[in-house]
Amino acid sequence: MLPQRLDSPVAYGIAKAMMDGFNRHYRLFRTESARAKHRFETADWHGQQRAQKERIEFYDLRVRECSRRLEREFQAGEQPMDVWQQAKLLYIGMLVDHRQPELAESFFNSVTTKILHRSYFQNDFIFVRPAVSTEYIENEDPTRTSTYRSYYPQADNMLAEVRRMVSDFGLRVPFEDFEGDTQSVLSALQPLFDHRHLRANFQIQVLSSLFYRNKGAYIVGRVINGFQEVGFALPILHNPQGQLVIDALLHGEDDLLMLFSFARAYFMVDMEIPSAYVQFLRSMMPRKPRAEFYNALGLAKQGKTLFYRDFLQHLRHSTDMFRIAPGIKGMVMLVFDLPSFPFVFKVIKDFYPPPKDTTREQIRGKYLLVKQHDRVGRMADTLEFSGVGFPRDRFSDELIAEIEKFAPSQIEIGDRNGDGSIEVLIKHVYIERRMIPLNIYLQEAFDVLKPGSGADDASLRRANQQLQRAVVEYGNAIKDLVAANIFPGDMLWKNFGITRHGKVVFYDYDEIEYITDCHFRRVPEPRTEEEEMSGEVWYSVGPKDVFPETFAPFLLGNPLVRQVFMEHHADLLDVDFWQSHQDRILAGHVFDVFPYEQEKRFRHRTGSPGPRPSI
């Protein structure tokens, strides 16, 4: 039961320290995000990468700082529970008119759960459900920047308004051809709405901050004409001469979902009211969960909070059982899923059969590397949780036996909350979006294409297209990873998945390395006839040695796959490909990886010459 009085000075001190800690965190978060503009203008790509990596660590640093302060000043862990209950209520009072109340609630939870025993993780002590609505938060102070700007073009000044829209962001680098680029934007935009009949409320709305990621800046907005709304994004890039270009018009939900994909690095955006940004973005991508928008905006803790709330809601309204995930079992990770839920749960095993030579700490380090790195649309983001409780009656006995056999240190079963309910506690788990494993996707095509399958001509064509698309996308995925300085390590088909948009994404991280840390070698010529005939490796192999020509026997056993692969990606079997990319990365070059198809680009479409811009 919650306290009736709020008269504890210690409770007020705890609440105030919590609020100070959160405000400091978000102030530093915004400052680093705002600096992305200067890094973009000066083409400081390495600085942008460092900032993206370092900003991810901000949250945990501030939580630790705040926890230490509470213990030092208030002996918070020794306070009676009514003090903590009062602290929560006083904290809610401090959220009135706050611009980031949902983030502040999550911060309170993070600090509180770091100090209190797990048995107190309930409504009285933490925010299991949000206490403050973010639905209508908006800046009403005219001296402060609003969430979005509106432009009201007429038929005779539409181009001028598009140009004003771009100019208002105040980029301090000249455009190569501002007039031509903005004309291209308008020409591509007009067919998307009825521009011959502008309604009374015709307007263009754009979010007030640019979205920075890697080597690109994006204007994100929507066109509203009566009841018609069209979401769009404009990538702004540097050309080789250091001038700016508007490279494309991305529009519609599918284009924007690719831009905001879970397999891409987080944006840097200077937002006073993040919930308003999320609400704006959701209007253009209604199929995407709110949790993933917070992740994309770099607010990963809030993304985890919302994900977990959605997960608990799903558990309450479903009845299927957790099970061992379909597919080939991994040597390092034990994977389970809930068929009705579009994510998989991955637990690090306690032991690994030869030839695996790794540790739990090393594996966690690999997953952290991916979290902090540019994922270039080819590595799935993961949510990392500790101490997750599941209802025992939703776990199959087979799954319990599998965890107890391969990861006994990671599971506890019992009445942990003292209410008679039996719970399965998983001590550490990664959660990733479910994809179709690429080996299964290919096998579906093989089954249709094999002689005697009885498939009709249309089915054969579809299966052949499926195989072609998968193999080409697989090679493209590896090349994008190489551009991001990532060597996947285990390149088998089973370690890649295919998304609903047909993109191939890598999701097995226990063997990844930086390209720059690898030693790419040719297989030495045999010195004797015995060596040539030997079925064993007769030459020395170091721990970071990679022999690209040896990939073929593991990847290209199927002749249909080999034919497509050799047509499009034979260079992946050549050591020169890997060494040349390694040399360029070591020389400081940051490769271009586009979050949209080449045919979207204005210069590509017009066929104008010139080098490809940077993104």
C-alpha positions in Angstrom: 0.0 0.0 0.0 1.3 3.4 -0.9 2.1 5.9 1.9 -0.5 8.5 2.8 2.0 11.2 3.7 4.9 12.6 1.8 6.9 14.1 4.6 10.2 12.2 4.5 13.2 14.5 3.8 15.2 11.4 2.8 12.6 10.4 0.3 12.6 13.9 -1.2 16.4 13.9 -1.3 16.4 10.5 -3.1 13.8 11.8 -5.6 15.7 15.0 -6.2 19.0 13.2 -6.7 17.3 10.9 -9.2 15.9 13.8 -11.2 19.3 15.6 -11.1 20.9 12.4 -12.4 18.5 12.0 -15.2 18.6 15.7 -16.3 22.4 15.5 -16.3 22.2 12.4 -18.5 19.8 13.9 -21.0 21.7 17.2 -21.2 24.9 15.3 -22.1 23.0 13.1 -24.5 21.6 16.2 -26.3 24.9 18.0 -26.4 26.6 15.1 -28.0 23.8 14.7 -30.5 23.8 18.4 -31.4 27.6 18.2 -32.1 26.8 15.8 -34.9 26.0 18.8 -37.1 29.5 20.2 -36.8 31.1 16.8 -37.4 28.9 16.4 -40.6 29.8 19.9 -41.8 33.5 19.2 -41.4 33.3 15.7 -42.8 34.7 14.3 -39.5 33.6 10.7 -40.2 35.9 9.1 -37.6 34.7 11.6 -35.0 31.1 10.7 -35.9 31.8 7.0 -35.4 33.5 7.6 -32.1 30.7 9.8 -30.9 28.1 7.2 -31.8 30.0 4.6 -29.9 30.6 6.7 -26.8 27.1 8.0 -26.6 25.8 4.4 -26.2 27.7 4.2 -22.9 26.3 7.5 -21.5 23.2 5.9 -19.9 25.0 3.2 -17.9 27.6 5.7 -16.7 24.9 8.1 -15.4 23.0 5.3 -13.7 26.2 4.2 -11.9 26.9 7.8 -10.9 23.4 8.3 -9.5 23.4 5.0 -7.6 26.7 5.8 -6.0 25.4 9.3 -5.0 22.3 7.8 -3.4 24.3 5.3 -1.4 26.9 7.9 -0.3 24.4 10.6 0.7 21.3 8.7 1.7 22.4 5.0 2.4 19.6 4.3 -0.1 19.9 0.5 0.1 19.2 0.6 3.8 16.1 2.8 3.7 12.7 1.3 4.7 10.3 0.6 1.9 7.9 3.4 2.8 10.7 5.9 2.0 11.1 4.4 -1.4 7.4 4.5 -2.0 7.4 8.2 -1.0 10.4 8.8 -3.3 8.5 7.4 -6.2 5.5 9.6 -5.6 7.6 12.7 -5.1 9.5 11.9 -8.3 6.1 11.7 -10.2 5.4 15.2 -8.9 8.7 16.4 -10.4 7.7 15.1 -13.8 4.9 17.6 -14.2 5.7 19.7 -17.3 8.9 17.7 -17.8 9.9 17.3 -21.5 11.2 13.7 -21.2 9.0 12.1 -18.6 9.0 8.6 -20.1 12.8 8.6 -20.2 13.0 9.9 -16.6 10.7 7.1 -15.4 13.0 4.5 -17.1 16.0 6.2 -15.4 14.3 5.9 -12.0 13.7 2.2 -12.7 17.3 1.6 -13.7 18.7 3.3 -10.5 16.1 1.7 -8.2 16.6 -1.8 -9.5 20.4 -1.4 -9.2 19.9 -0.7 -5.4 16.9 -2.7 -4.3 16.4 -6.5 -4.2 14.5 -8.0 -7.1 11.5 -8.8 -4.9 10.7 -5.1 -4.9 10.4 -4.8 -8.6 6.7 -4.0 -8.5 4.3 -1.1 -9.0 4.9 0.5 -5.6 8.6 0.9 -6.1 9.2 1.3 -9.9 7.3 2.4 -13.0 5.9 -0.9 -14.3 3.4 1.2 -16.2 4.0 4.8 -17.2 2.6 7.4 -14.7 2.8 10.4 -17.0 1.3 10.6 -20.4 3.5 11.9 -23.3 0.6 12.1 -25.7 0.3 15.9 -26.0 3.6 17.2 -24.9 4.8 20.0 -27.2 6.7 23.3 -26.9 4.4 26.2 -26.4 7.2 28.7 -25.6 7.8 30.6 -28.9 11.5 31.1 -27.8 12.1 27.4 -28.0 12.4 25.1 -31.0 9.2 23.3 -31.8 9.3 19.6 -32.8 8.5 20.3 -36.4 8.3 23.2 -38.9 5.4 23.7 -41.3 5.5 25.2 -44.7 2.4 26.2 -46.7 3.4 26.4 -50.4 1.0 27.5 -53.0 0.9 26.3 -56.6 3.1 29.2 -57.7 5.7 29.1 -55.0 6.2 25.4 -54.3 9.8 25.3 -55.4 10.6 28.4 -53.3 9.1 26.7 -50.2 11.1 23.5 -50.8 14.3 25.6 -51.0 13.4 27.5 -47.8 12.7 24.2 -46.1 16.2 23.0 -46.8 17.9 26.3 -46.1 16.3 26.6 -42.7 18.5 23.8 -41.3 21.4 26.3 -41.6 24.1 23.9 -42.9 27.3 25.9 -43.2 28.7 24.1 -46.3 27.7 25.1 -49.8 25.7 22.9 -52.0 27.1 21.8 -55.4 23.8 22.6 -57.2 21.2 23.8 -54.7 18.8 24.9 -57.4 19.1 21.7 -59.4 18.8 19.4 -56.3 15.7 21.2 -54.9 14.1 21.0 -58.4 14.8 17.3 -58.4 13.2 17.0 -54.9 10.0 18.8 -56.1 9.9 16.8 -59.4 10.1 13.5 -57.5 7.6 14.7 -54.8 4.8 16.0 -57.0 3.7 12.7 -58.4 3.2 11.3 -54.9 0.2 13.6 -54.2 -2.5 15.5 -56.1 -0.5 18.6 -56.7 -2.9 20.0 -59.2 -5.6 20.2 -56.5 -4.0 21.6 -53.3 -6.4 21.4 -50.4 -6.9 24.1 -47.8 -4.6 22.5 -45.3 -1.8 21.6 -47.8 1.5 21.8 -46.0 4.9 20.2 -45.7 6.0 19.4 -42.2 9.6 18.5 -41.3 11.1 17.6 -38.0 13.2 20.5 -36.7 16.5 18.6 -36.3 18.4 16.8 -39.0 19.0 13.0 -38.5 22.7 12.3 -38.6 24.2 8.8 -39.1 27.6 7.9 -40.4 28.3 10.2 -43.4 24.8 11.4 -44.1 22.3 13.9 -42.8 18.6 13.4 -43.4 15.6 15.8 -43.5 12.6 13.8 -42.3 9.1 15.0 -42.9 5.7 14.5 -44.5 3.5 16.2 -47.1 -0.2 16.7 -46.1 -2.8 17.4 -48.7 -6.3 17.1 -47.4 -6.6 13.5 -46.1 -3.5 12.4 -48.0 -0.2 12.1 -46.1 3.1 11.1 -47.7 6.2 10.6 -45.5 9.6 11.3 -46.9 13.3 11.7 -46.2 16.0 13.6 -48.0 19.6 12.3 -47.6 22.2 15.1 -47.7 25.7 14.0 -48.5 29.2 15.3 -49.3 30.5 15.0 -52.8 34.3 14.3 -53.3 34.9 18.1 -53.4 33.3 18.6 -50.0 30.2 20.2 -51.3 26.7 19.1 -50.3 24.2 17.2 -52.5 20.7 16.1 -52.0 21.0 12.5 -53.1 17.5 11.1 -53.3 13.9 11.4 -52.2 12.9 8.4 -50.0 9.1 8.2 -49.6 6.5 5.9 -48.4 6.5 3.4 -45.5 8.8 0.8 -47.1 11.6 3.3 -47.9 11.4 4.8 -44.4 11.4 1.4 -42.7 14.6 0.6 -44.5 16.1 3.9 -43.3 15.0 3.2 -39.7 15.9 -0.5 -39.9 16.8 -2.4 -36.7 19.9 -3.5 -38.5 21.3 0.1 -38.8 23.2 2.3 -36.4 21.4 4.8 -34.2 20.7 8.3 -35.4 22.0 11.4 -33.7 19.1 13.8 -33.4 18.9 16.8 -31.1 15.4 16.5 -29.5 13.9 18.3 -26.6 10.8 16.2 -26.7 11.6 12.7 -27.9 8.1 11.4 -27.5 6.9 14.0 -30.1 9.5 12.8 -32.6 8.4 9.2 -32.0 4.8 10.2 -32.5 5.6 12.0 -35.8 7.6 9.1 -37.1 4.9 6.6 -36.2 2.4 8.5 -38.3 4.6 7.6 -41.3 5.5 4.1 -40.2 2.5 2.8 -38.2 3.7 -0.9 -38.4 6.9 -0.2 -36.5 6.7 -0.5 -32.7 7.4 2.6 -30.6 10.2 0.7 -28.9 12.1 0.5 -32.2 11.8 4.2 -32.8 13.4 5.0 -29.5 16.2 2.6 -30.3 16.7 4.2 -33.7 17.0 7.6 -32.0 19.7 6.3 -29.7 17.4 6.0 -26.6 18.0 2.3 -26.2 17.0 2.0 -22.6 13.6 3.4 -23.3 13.4 1.0 -26.3 14.1 -1.9 -23.9 11.5 -0.6 -21.4 8.8 -0.4 -24.1 9.8 -3.7 -25.6 9.5 -5.4 -22.2 6.1 -3.9 -21.6 4.9 -5.1 -25.0 6.3 -8.6 -24.2 4.5 -8.8 -20.9 1.3 -7.7 -22.6 1.8 -10.4 -25.3 2.4 -13.1 -22.6 -0.9 -12.1 -20.9 -2.8 -12.5 -24.2 -1.2 -15.6 -25.6 -1.2 -19.2 -24.7 1.5 -20.9 -26.8 4.7 -22.4 -25.3 8.3 -21.3 -25.4 10.3 -23.9 -27.4 13.7 -24.6 -28.8 13.9 -22.4 -31.9 13.7 -24.3 -35.2 16.8 -24.6 -37.3 20.4 -25.8 -36.8 21.5 -25.5 -33.2 24.5 -23.3 -32.6 27.6 -24.3 -30.7 27.8 -21.2 -28.6 24.2 -19.9 -28.3 21.1 -21.7 -27.1 18.2 -20.2 -28.9 14.5 -20.4 -28.0 11.4 -18.6 -29.1 7.6 -18.2 -28.6 6.0 -19.0 -32.0 3.4 -16.1 -31.7 6.1 -13.5 -30.8 8.4 -12.1 -33.6 11.7 -12.3 -31.6 14.1 -15.0 -30.5 15.9 -15.4 -27.1 19.6 -16.3 -27.1 21.4 -17.6 -24.0 25.2 -18.1 -24.0 26.0 -21.8 -23.2 28.3 -22.7 -20.4 30.6 -24.8 -22.5 31.5 -25.1 -26.2 32.7 -28.2 -28.1 35.9 -28.0 -30.1 37.0 -26.3 -32.2 35.3 -23.4 -30.5 37.8 -21.6 -28.2 36.1 -18.8 -26.4 34.6 -17.6 -23.1 31.4 -16.0 -22.0 33.1 -12.7 -21.5 34.6 -12.8 -25.0 31.2 -13.5 -26.5 29.6 -10.7 -24.6 32.4 -8.4 -25.8 31.5 -9.4 -29.4 27.8 -8.5 -28.9 28.9 -5.1 -27.3 31.1 -4.5 -30.3 28.1 -4.9 -32.7 25.9 -2.6 -30.4 28.5 0.1 -30.6 29.5 -0.3 -34.3 28.0 0.8 -37.6 25.7 -2.1 -38.5 25.2 -0.8 -42.1 21.9 -2.6 -42.3 23.5 -6.0 -42.1 23.8 -6.8 -38.4 20.7 -7.2 -36.3 20.4 -5.0 -33.2 20.1 -7.0 -29.9 18.4 -6.2 -26.7 20.4 -7.4 -23.7 18.5 -8.3 -20.5 19.6 -9.6 -17.1 17.4 -11.5 -14.6 14.4 -12.0 -16.9 11.5 -14.0 -15.3 9.2 -16.2 -17.4 6.2 -18.2 -16.3 7.2 -21.9 -15.8 4.0 -23.2 -17.3 4.8 -21.5 -20.6 8.1 -23.4 -21.0 8.1 -26.8 -22.6 9.9 -29.6 -20.6 12.2 -30.1 -23.5 13.3 -26.5 -23.4 13.9 -26.6 -19.7 16.0 -29.8 -20.1 18.0 -28.1 -22.9 18.8 -25.0 -20.8 19.7 -27.1 -17.8 22.0 -29.3 -19.9 23.8 -26.5 -21.9 23.5 -23.4 -19.7 22.8 -24.6 -16.1 24.5 -21.5 -14.7 21.9 -19.3 -16.5 18.7 -20.7 -15.1 16.9 -20.7 -11.8 13.4 -22.1 -11.2 11.2 -21.4 -8.2 8.7 -19.1 -6.4 10.9 -16.1 -6.6 8.2 -13.5 -5.7 6.7 -15.3 -2.8 3.3 -15.4 -4.4 3.1 -19.1 -5.2 3.8 -18.7 -8.9 6.7 -20.8 -10.3 9.0 -18.7 -12.4 11.9 -19.5 -14.8 14.6 -16.9 -14.2 17.1 -16.5 -17.1 20.1 -14.6 -15.7 21.4 -13.2 -19.0 19.7 -13.2 -22.4 19.9 -11.4 -25.8 16.7 -10.8 -27.8 16.7 -10.3 -31.5 14.1 -9.9 -34.2 13.2 -13.3 -35.7 14.2 -13.8 -39.4 14.1 -16.7 -41.7 17.5 -18.4 -41.5 19.1 -18.2 -44.9 19.9 -21.9 -45.2 16.1 -22.7 -44.7 15.2 -20.0 -47.2 17.5 -21.6 -49.7 16.4 -25.1 -49.0 12.8 -24.1 -49.8 14.1 -23.1 -53.3 16.2 -26.3 -53.6 13.2 -28.5 -52.8 11.2 -26.9 -55.7 14.1 -26.9 -58.2 15.3 -30.4 -57.6 14.6 -32.9 -60.4 11.3 -34.7 -59.9 9.8 -32.1 -57.6 6.7 -31.9 -59.9 6.7 -28.1 -59.7 5.0 -26.2 -62.5 6.8 -23.5 -64.5 5.6 -20.6 -62.4 6.8 -22.3 -59.2 10.1 -23.0 -60.8 10.5 -19.4 -61.8 9.7 -18.2 -58.3 12.1 -20.6 -56.7 14.9 -19.7 -59.1 14.3 -16.0 -58.3 14.3 -16.8 -54.6 17.7 -18.6 -55.0 19.2 -15.8 -57.1 18.0 -13.0 -54.7 19.3 -14.9 -51.6 22.7 -15.6 -53.0 23.2 -12.1 -54.5 22.0 -10.5 -51.2 24.2 -12.8 -49.2 27.3 -11.5 -51.1 26.1 -7.9 -50.8 25.7 -8.4 -47.1 29.3 -9.6 -46.7 30.6 -6.7 -48.8 28.7 -4.2 -46.7 30.1 -5.8 -43.5 33.6 -5.5 -45.0 33.0 -1.8 -45.8 32.2 -1.4 -42.1 35.4 -3.1 -41.0 33.7 -6.3 -39.9 34.8 -9.8 -40.8 31.8 -12.1 -39.9 34.1 -15.1 -39.0 31.6 -17.9 -39.5 30.1 -17.2 -42.9 27.9 -20.2 -43.2 24.4 -19.6 -44.5 22.7 -20.6 -41.2 24.3 -17.5 -39.5 22.4 -15.1 -41.8 18.7 -14.4 -42.0 16.4 -12.7 -44.5 14.0 -9.9 -43.4 10.5 -9.2 -44.7 12.0 -6.7 -47.1 14.3 -9.3 -48.6 17.5 -8.0 -47.0 20.1 -10.5 -45.8 21.2 -9.7 -42.2 24.0 -11.4 -40.2 23.1 -12.4 -36.6 25.8 -14.7 -35.2 28.5 -12.6 -33.6 30.7 -14.9 -31.5 33.4 -15.1 -34.2 33.4 -11.6 -35.7 36.6 -9.6 -35.9 37.6 -6.2 -37.3 38.9 -6.6 -40.8 41.9 -4.6 -39.8 42.8 -7.2 -37.1 42.7 -10.2 -39.6 45.6 -11.6 -41.6 44.3 -12.5 -45.0 46.5 -15.1 -46.7 46.7 -17.3 -49.7 47.0 -21.0 -49.2 50.7 -21.8 -49.6 51.8 -24.1 -52.5 52.4 -27.6 -51.3 56.1 -28.4 -51.0 55.9 -32.2 -51.4 53.5 -34.7 -53.0 52.5 -35.9 -49.5 51.4 -32.3 -48.6 49.5 -32.0 -51.9 47.6 -35.3 -51.3 47.1 -34.7 -47.6 43.5 -34.3 -46.3 44.8 -32.3 -43.4 46.0 -28.7 -43.2 49.7 -29.0 -43.6 50.7 -25.3 -43.2 50.7 -23.2 -40.1 47.6 -21.2 -39.3 47.6 -18.3 -36.8 44.5 -17.3 -34.7 43.6 -14.4 -36.9 44.6 -16.0 -40.3 41.9 -16.1 -42.9 42.2 -18.0 -46.3 39.4 -16.6 -48.6 39.9 -19.3 -51.3 38.9 -22.0 -48.7 35.4 -20.5 -48.4 34.1 -22.2 -51.5 33.9 -25.8 -50.2 31.8 -24.7 -47.2 29.5 -22.3 -49.1 29.2 -23.5 -52.7 28.5 -27.2 -52.5 25.2 -26.7 -54.4 25.9 -26.2 -58.1 23.0 -23.7 -58.5 24.4 -21.6 -55.7 27.9 -21.8 -57.1 26.8 -20.5 -60.5 25.0 -17.4 -59.0 27.8 -16.8 -56.5 30.6 -16.9 -59.0 28.7 -14.7 -61.4 28.2 -11.9 -58.8 30.7 -12.4 -55.9 33.6 -14.4 -57.1 35.9 -11.7 -55.7 35.0 -12.8 -52.2 37.2 -15.9 -52.8 40.2 -13.7 -53.8 42.6 -12.6 -51.1 43.2 -9.4 -53.1 39.6 -8.2 -52.4 40.1 -8.5 -48.6 43.6 -7.1 -48.5 42.7 -4.1 -50.7 39.7 -3.2 -48.4 41.9 -3.7 -45.3 44.5 -1.4 -46.7 42.0 1.4 -47.5 40.4 1.1 -44.0 43.8 1.3 -42.4 44.6 4.3 -44.5 41.6 6.1 -42.9 39.0 5.6 -45.6 35.4 5.3 -44.5 33.4 3.4 -47.1 30.0 4.4 -48.5 27.0 2.1 -47.6 23.6 3.4 -48.8 20.4 2.7 -46.8 18.5 2.8 -50.1 18.7 1.3 -53.5 20.9 2.9 -56.2 18.0 3.6 -58.5 16.6 6.0 -55.9 19.5 8.4 -56.4 18.9 11.5 -58.5 22.3 11.4 -60.2 22.0 7.7 -60.8 18.6 8.2 -62.4 19.7 11.1 -64.6 22.9 9.2 -65.6 25.1 12.2 -64.9 28.8 11.3 -64.6 30.9 11.7 -61.5 32.0 9.8 -58.5 29.5 8.4 -56.0 28.9 10.7 -53.1 29.5 9.7 -49.5 27.0 8.5 -47.0 
